[in-house]
Structure formats: C-alpha cells, structure tokens
Amino acid sequence: MKIDRLIGILMLLINRDKLTAKQLAEHFNVSVRTIQRDMDTLTLAGVPLYAETGSKGGYQLMENYKLSKSYLNKNEADILMTFLKGLEQAAPYSDVKSMINKFDALSENQGSLDKMVIHLTPGLDNDLFKNHLACLSNGRDLTRKVKITYLNIDYKETTRIICPYTLVMYGSVWYVYGYCELRNDFRMFKLFRILSCELLDESFELLELPSPLPWESTIDSRHEVVRIKLEIDKKLQGKLPEYFDPKHMTILEDKILATINFPLDEWVYTLLMGMVPYVKILEPDWLRREFVSRLNKSIVLNNYDI
C-alpha cells in the first residue's frame, strides 16, 4: 500500500543520513519513478526533504527533523521498543524489525530502554527455537506445509505434516496453531516439543477456522474445570500472587484460604506438589485422596521409610 511505503520511506530517512532513489526502489521492490512520485507526495505533505545530485547524492531530511509528538511520545516509544526488541529476540520477523526502525525514530537515548527488560524465552535453546519459529512463520506467510518431528504427550516421537495458521504465545509458552494432516483437524503444538522443522514445497488452501479458537478461552479447555479450596501456610504468602488471584484469597492470622478454579490436569498436581509441606486440600475430597496417594508413591519410589 502506498501509505505504508510513504511511512516506511520516512522512517528510513529519519534513521539514515542519505538514501538514493535506487536504494529505496530496491528496498520497497518498486520502480525508481514510483519512489520519485512518493518523494513529491511527502514534500507536498510538508516533510522537509531535499535531494542532492551526483555520485554521492541522494534524498535527505533536513537536520534535526523529528516525528510529531502526537504520533507517540518518547516514553511510549521506549516502552514499545523494549517489547519489540524482546519479541525480536524470540520471533525474528521482518515485520518486527520494521516496527523497531519506526520507533527508533522517536527514541533519542537508547539507554533509557534499560528501565524495563523483556526476555520472552529464557529457558529455550535460542538458536533452535528461532530456526523453528522462522520455518513456521514462513510456512504461515507463504501458505506452505511444514513437516515436524514432534514429541507427543507420552514423549514419543511422531512425524506430522501441518498447515501453520497462527503463532501463539500463551502465558510464557509458544504454540503453533494449524491443521494437522495426521489428525485431520486443527491442533495446537508446543514449540518446545518440536525436535525438527522443515518447510515443504507443497502449498495448502486456507480453511475456515473453527470457533471458538483455543486462545479465546483456555488451551486446556478439554479438561474438566474443578473448584479447589486450599489451606496454605503463611510462609508462602509472598509467592501466592504468582498463581492465584488475590481476590480469591483470605488471609488469616496463621494461614491463607484460597479458592481456585483450574482445569484438572498434571499442571494442578505439579502446582500442589510445589507447595508441599505448606498446603492442605480442603475440597474436593477425591482430589485430596489422589494427592496423598501420589505423595505416598513418591516416598516409596525414593525408598524412604517415614
């Protein structure tokens, strides 16, 4: 679109001293004549452009030209730049890089970005993750199928051919949402379970997406949601807001009462185990019995007599 190209030209000129019409034409994949017309449009819009001729010539902006503060103020730009730089670390898309160039124009002092740091993928093999993410995003953008080697829920390797539609960061976990030819249905795949990823030559036709989409509710919506009441020692008071809504907690003199509604899956048991020995399950009874059973199995597994 012309308006996108005009904004892009302006951002490039703000961030660089000089660019030729040929360089801009190659960057935006248009003709030199189109760039010349774009420059005329920017000039008519009041952008202070001037051109130098000769072998060292090119288009420039007048010195000290900055974007209007009504576009974004510096603090707003710094916040968005911090997030975009964190996103670029995890998801190196050309669109993200383009946005970074635009917000760079508003940020005179990059050191101010140290006020906030965002690292979206601290626990992942960064190079492997970026390669997989780039492969899946290319498949999505080019509507081409992708072959993946995937660890299923039992951690057995399976080979899947998928049609990637959307990359989803849900909480701190990355997923790819797409059509799985093995299951003949749409599925969510966790990126950390993808062992290998290959972009295929075969294209796919976009299908109508099911409703609701997984991220519009909860990814674990296939599991029954259970109402759980807990009694927790106050030693864990500082950590609880990471897991529970404070509105659903009652703080007493020596304990905390919490009521939560969670999908019943292994994550719930992992959460409860992580609070041992400071948690007591009040309701439901069957969950308390299963929890105690798992504790006893762990004691036996570790060959320990109480």
Secondary structure as the mmCIF struct_conf table of DSSP 4:
data_model
#
loop_
_struct_conf.conf_type_id
_struct_conf.id
_struct_conf.beg_label_comp_id
_struct_conf.beg_label_asym_id
_struct_conf.beg_label_seq_id
_struct_conf.end_label_comp_id
_struct_conf.end_label_asym_id
_struct_conf.end_label_seq_id
HELX_RH_AL_P HELX_RH_AL_P1 LYS A 2 ASN A 15
BEND BEND1 ARG A 16 ASP A 17
STRN STRN1 LEU A 19 LEU A 19
HELX_RH_AL_P HELX_RH_AL_P2 ALA A 21 PHE A 28
TURN_TY1_P TURN_TY1_P1 ASN A 29 ASN A 29
BEND BEND2 VAL A 30 VAL A 30
HELX_RH_AL_P HELX_RH_AL_P3 VAL A 32 LEU A 44
TURN_TY1_P TURN_TY1_P2 ALA A 45 GLY A 46
STRN STRN2 LEU A 49 GLU A 52
BEND BEND3 GLY A 54 GLY A 54
TURN_TY1_P TURN_TY1_P3 SER A 55 LYS A 56
STRN STRN3 GLY A 58 LEU A 61
HELX_LH_PP_P HELX_LH_PP_P1 MET A 62 MET A 62
TURN_TY1_P TURN_TY1_P4 GLU A 63 ASN A 64
TURN_TY1_P TURN_TY1_P5 LYS A 69 TYR A 71
HELX_RH_AL_P HELX_RH_AL_P4 LYS A 74 ALA A 90
HELX_RH_AL_P HELX_RH_AL_P5 SER A 94 ASP A 104
TURN_TY1_P TURN_TY1_P6 ALA A 105 LEU A 106
BEND BEND4 GLU A 108 GLU A 108
HELX_RH_3T_P HELX_RH_3T_P1 GLN A 110 LYS A 115
BEND BEND5 LEU A 120 LEU A 120
TURN_TY1_P TURN_TY1_P7 PRO A 122 GLY A 123
BEND BEND6 LEU A 124 LEU A 124
HELX_RH_AL_P HELX_RH_AL_P6 ASN A 126 LEU A 142
TURN_TY1_P TURN_TY1_P8 THR A 143 THR A 143
STRN STRN4 ARG A 144 LEU A 151
TURN_TY1_P TURN_TY1_P9 ILE A 153 ASP A 154
STRN STRN5 GLU A 157 TYR A 170
TURN_TY1_P TURN_TY1_P10 GLY A 171 SER A 172
STRN STRN6 VAL A 173 CYS A 180
TURN_TY1_P TURN_TY1_P11 GLU A 181 ASN A 184
STRN STRN7 ASP A 185 LYS A 190
HELX_RH_3T_P HELX_RH_3T_P2 LEU A 191 ARG A 193
STRN STRN8 ILE A 194 SER A 203
HELX_LH_PP_P HELX_LH_PP_P2 GLU A 208 PRO A 210
BEND BEND7 SER A 211 PRO A 212
HELX_RH_3T_P HELX_RH_3T_P3 PRO A 214 GLU A 216
BEND BEND8 SER A 217 SER A 217
TURN_TY1_P TURN_TY1_P12 ILE A 219 ARG A 222
BEND BEND9 HIS A 223 HIS A 223
HELX_LH_PP_P HELX_LH_PP_P3 GLU A 224 GLU A 224
STRN STRN9 VAL A 225 ASP A 233
HELX_RH_3T_P HELX_RH_3T_P4 LYS A 234 LEU A 236
TURN_TY1_P TURN_TY1_P13 GLN A 237 LYS A 239
HELX_RH_3T_P HELX_RH_3T_P5 LEU A 240 GLU A 242
TURN_TY1_P TURN_TY1_P14 TYR A 243 TYR A 243
BEND BEND10 PHE A 244 PHE A 244
HELX_RH_3T_P HELX_RH_3T_P6 PRO A 246 HIS A 248
STRN STRN10 MET A 249 ILE A 251
BEND BEND11 GLU A 253 ASP A 254
STRN STRN11 LYS A 255 PRO A 263
BEND BEND12 ASP A 265 ASP A 265
HELX_RH_AL_P HELX_RH_AL_P7 GLU A 266 MET A 273
TURN_TY1_P TURN_TY1_P15 GLY A 274 PRO A 277
BEND BEND13 TYR A 278 TYR A 278
STRN STRN12 VAL A 279 GLU A 283
HELX_RH_AL_P HELX_RH_AL_P8 ASP A 285 LEU A 301
TURN_TY1_P TURN_TY1_P16 ASN A 302 ASN A 303
#
